[in-house]
Amino acid sequence: MTLVCCPRCKKLFDKGVALVCPKCQPDENTDYEKIRAVLDRSPHLNAETAAAEAEVSIACVMRMLDEGLIANVNLTENVKCGRCGAPAISLAKKLCKACLDKLNIEVAMAQSQIKLKDKKQIQIGDYLKARKGSENKRR
Protein backbone atom coordinates (compact mmCIF):
# COMPACT_ATOMS: atom_id res chain seq x y z
CA MET A 1 0.00 0.00 0.00
CA THR A 2 1.54 3.28 -1.13
CA LEU A 3 0.15 6.41 0.47
CA VAL A 4 0.62 9.60 -1.53
CA CYS A 5 -0.70 13.13 -1.37
CA CYS A 6 -3.38 13.91 -3.95
CA PRO A 7 -2.07 16.68 -6.21
CA ARG A 8 -5.54 18.23 -6.40
CA CYS A 9 -6.92 18.23 -2.83
CA LYS A 10 -3.67 17.46 -0.92
CA LYS A 11 -5.28 14.59 1.05
CA LEU A 12 -3.53 11.23 1.51
CA PHE A 13 -4.80 8.29 -0.52
CA ASP A 14 -3.72 4.79 -1.50
CA LYS A 15 -2.12 5.13 -4.90
CA GLY A 16 -2.88 2.20 -7.13
CA VAL A 17 -2.82 3.28 -10.73
CA ALA A 18 -4.72 6.54 -10.26
CA LEU A 19 -2.95 9.89 -10.37
CA VAL A 20 -5.39 11.48 -7.94
CA CYS A 21 -7.65 10.36 -5.09
CA PRO A 22 -11.00 8.74 -5.91
CA LYS A 23 -12.85 11.89 -4.86
CA CYS A 24 -10.90 14.02 -7.39
CA GLN A 25 -10.91 11.42 -10.19
CA PRO A 26 -14.07 12.75 -11.95
CA ASP A 27 -12.54 16.24 -12.13
CA GLU A 28 -9.28 14.78 -13.40
CA ASN A 29 -11.14 12.87 -16.13
CA THR A 30 -12.95 16.05 -17.15
CA ASP A 31 -9.64 17.96 -17.33
CA TYR A 32 -8.11 15.14 -19.36
CA GLU A 33 -10.95 15.34 -21.88
CA LYS A 34 -10.49 19.11 -22.15
CA ILE A 35 -6.74 18.78 -22.71
CA ARG A 36 -7.24 15.93 -25.18
CA ALA A 37 -9.71 18.05 -27.20
CA VAL A 38 -7.31 21.01 -27.30
CA LEU A 39 -4.39 18.80 -28.35
CA ASP A 40 -6.47 17.06 -31.01
CA ARG A 41 -7.11 20.46 -32.59
CA SER A 42 -3.54 21.73 -32.16
CA PRO A 43 -1.00 18.98 -31.33
CA HIS A 44 2.04 21.27 -31.38
CA LEU A 45 1.01 23.47 -28.44
CA ASN A 46 3.32 23.82 -25.45
CA ALA A 47 2.12 22.95 -21.92
CA GLU A 48 1.32 26.52 -20.93
CA THR A 49 -0.74 27.25 -24.02
CA ALA A 50 -2.55 23.91 -23.85
CA ALA A 51 -3.38 24.50 -20.16
CA ALA A 52 -4.66 28.01 -20.91
CA GLU A 53 -6.83 26.89 -23.82
CA ALA A 54 -8.21 23.90 -21.88
CA GLU A 55 -8.73 26.09 -18.81
CA VAL A 56 -6.80 23.72 -16.52
CA SER A 57 -3.67 24.17 -14.45
CA ILE A 58 -0.21 23.68 -15.91
CA ALA A 59 0.42 21.16 -13.12
CA CYS A 60 -2.45 19.06 -14.47
CA VAL A 61 -0.97 19.07 -17.98
CA MET A 62 2.50 18.22 -16.63
CA ARG A 63 1.09 15.39 -14.49
CA MET A 64 -0.58 13.88 -17.54
CA LEU A 65 2.59 14.27 -19.58
CA ASP A 66 4.64 12.55 -16.87
CA GLU A 67 2.21 9.64 -16.66
CA GLY A 68 2.10 9.20 -20.44
CA LEU A 69 -1.60 10.05 -20.80
CA ILE A 70 -0.72 12.76 -23.30
CA ALA A 71 2.46 13.12 -25.31
CA ASN A 72 4.58 16.04 -26.39
CA VAL A 73 4.90 15.65 -30.16
CA ASN A 74 8.23 17.46 -30.26
CA LEU A 75 9.74 15.30 -27.51
CA THR A 76 8.44 11.93 -28.68
CA GLU A 77 10.01 12.39 -32.10
CA ASN A 78 13.48 12.76 -30.54
CA VAL A 79 13.32 10.23 -27.68
CA LYS A 80 16.11 7.67 -27.93
CA CYS A 81 16.39 4.27 -26.29
CA GLY A 82 18.40 4.44 -23.09
CA ARG A 83 20.24 1.21 -23.94
CA CYS A 84 21.03 1.26 -27.64
CA GLY A 85 20.11 4.74 -28.93
CA ALA A 86 17.40 3.59 -31.36
CA PRO A 87 14.08 5.48 -31.43
CA ALA A 88 12.16 4.74 -28.22
CA ILE A 89 8.61 3.42 -27.98
CA SER A 90 7.46 6.43 -25.98
CA LEU A 91 8.64 9.24 -23.76
CA ALA A 92 7.56 7.32 -20.65
CA LYS A 93 9.24 4.01 -21.56
CA LYS A 94 12.50 5.38 -23.03
CA LEU A 95 13.31 1.98 -24.56
CA CYS A 96 13.01 0.58 -28.06
CA LYS A 97 10.93 -2.56 -28.63
CA ALA A 98 14.01 -4.81 -28.97
CA CYS A 99 15.59 -3.59 -25.72
CA LEU A 100 12.28 -3.84 -23.89
CA ASP A 101 11.97 -7.47 -24.99
CA LYS A 102 15.59 -8.16 -23.93
CA LEU A 103 14.97 -6.52 -20.55
CA ASN A 104 11.84 -8.64 -20.02
CA ILE A 105 13.87 -11.78 -20.75
CA GLU A 106 16.63 -10.68 -18.34
CA VAL A 107 14.08 -10.08 -15.60
CA ALA A 108 12.47 -13.48 -16.18
CA MET A 109 15.90 -15.16 -16.05
CA ALA A 110 16.82 -13.35 -12.83
CA GLN A 111 13.52 -14.37 -11.24
CA SER A 112 14.01 -18.01 -12.21
CA GLN A 113 17.57 -18.00 -10.83
CA ILE A 114 16.33 -16.56 -7.53
CA LYS A 115 13.64 -19.26 -7.34
CA LEU A 116 16.21 -21.99 -8.10
CA LYS A 117 18.64 -20.57 -5.53
CA ASP A 118 15.92 -20.53 -2.86
CA LYS A 119 14.91 -24.09 -3.76
CA LYS A 120 18.54 -25.30 -3.51
CA GLN A 121 19.00 -23.58 -0.16
CA ILE A 122 15.90 -25.31 1.17
CA GLN A 123 17.17 -28.68 -0.08
CA ILE A 124 20.64 -28.12 1.44
CA GLY A 125 19.05 -26.96 4.69
CA ASP A 126 16.88 -30.09 4.83
CA TYR A 127 19.94 -32.28 4.15
CA LEU A 128 21.94 -30.62 6.94
CA LYS A 129 19.05 -30.98 9.39
CA ALA A 130 18.69 -34.67 8.53
CA ARG A 131 22.43 -35.21 8.87
CA LYS A 132 22.52 -33.51 12.29
CA GLY A 133 19.56 -35.60 13.42
CA SER A 134 21.20 -38.83 12.37
CA GLU A 135 24.50 -37.85 14.04
CA ASN A 136 22.68 -37.04 17.28
CA LYS A 137 20.96 -40.43 17.23
CA ARG A 138 24.32 -42.22 16.76
CA ARG A 139 25.75 -40.59 19.88
N, C-alpha and C positions, 0 to 999 in steps of 0.2 A: 504494500500500500504506500503510494507516494503522495504525500500532502504538499500541495503548492498553493500559492496565493493567486486567486483569480485576477487576471489583468484588468477586468472591468469593474468589479465591485470590491476587490481587495480582501475578500473572505477566503478562508482556507477551504480546500475541497480535495477529494481523492482524484488525482489525475490518472485517468485510464488512457483514452485516446483523445479526449476532448481538450480543446485549448482553454476553455473557460468552464466555470461551474455550471451545473444543470439549470440553475435559475437564470443565468445570463445567456444560455445557449440559443434561445429563440432570437434574441437581439443580434447575436453573432451571426446567425444564419441569414437574417435580414440584411445585415451589413455586407456579408459575403455576396449575396445576390446583387446588391447595389454596385459593389466593386466589380463583380463579374460583368454586369451590364455595361459599365463605363469602359472596361478593358476590351469588351467585344467590339464596341464602337471605335475605340482608339487604342490599339494594343501597345503603341510606343510611348505612352505617357509615363512620366516619372511618378514616384510614390506620392509626392506632395500634391501634384496636379490631380492624380487619380483620387486621392483622399478628398480633395476640395470638391471635385465634380460629383463624387458619390456621397458627399456630405457625411463622411465618417472621419475618425481620427487617423492621423498618420501612423500611430502605434498599431491600430487595427490592420492597416495595410501591411505594415512591416511584419506583424505576427503571422499573417497569412502567407507572406512571402517566405518567411523562415520555415514554416511548416509545409511548404510546397503546395498549398491550395491554389495559389496563383503563381505565375512565373514572370520574371522580368525578361522580355524578349531579347534585349541587348545582352544580358548576362548569360542566358542559356545558350546563345550561339557561340560563346567563347569559353564555355566551361570545359576543362580538360580533365581526363581521368587522373586521379591522384597516384596511380601506380605506373601506368605506361605512357600517359600523355595523349592518348587517343580522345576523340570527342566523348564526353560523358553522357550518360543517360539523362540526367537532370541536374539541376543546381543542388538539390537536396542530397542526391546520392553521391555525386562526384566520382563515379566509377563508370567505366565502359561496360558493356554487356559481358565481354570475355573475362574481364577482371572480376566482375561480380560473380560469375559462375565459378571461377577459380577460387575465390574467397569462400564461397559456399562449400566447395569441396574440402578446402583446408579446415574449415570449422567442423565439418562432419567427421573428418579424419581425426582431429584433435579430440572430439567428443568420444569417438570409438576407442581411442587410445586410453583416455581417462577411465572409461568403463572397463576396459581390459585390465588396466593397472589395478583398479579397485577389486576386480574379481580375483586377480592373482594374489593380492594382499590378503584377501579373505581366505583363500585356499592355503596360503603359507601359514597364516595365523591358526587355522584349524589343524594343520599338520603339527605345528609346534605345541599346541595345546594337547593333542593326542600323544605326542612323544613325551611331554612332561608327565602326563597322567600314567603312561606305561612305566616310566622310570620310577615314579613314586610308588607304584604297586610292587615293583621288583625289590625295593628297599625294605 
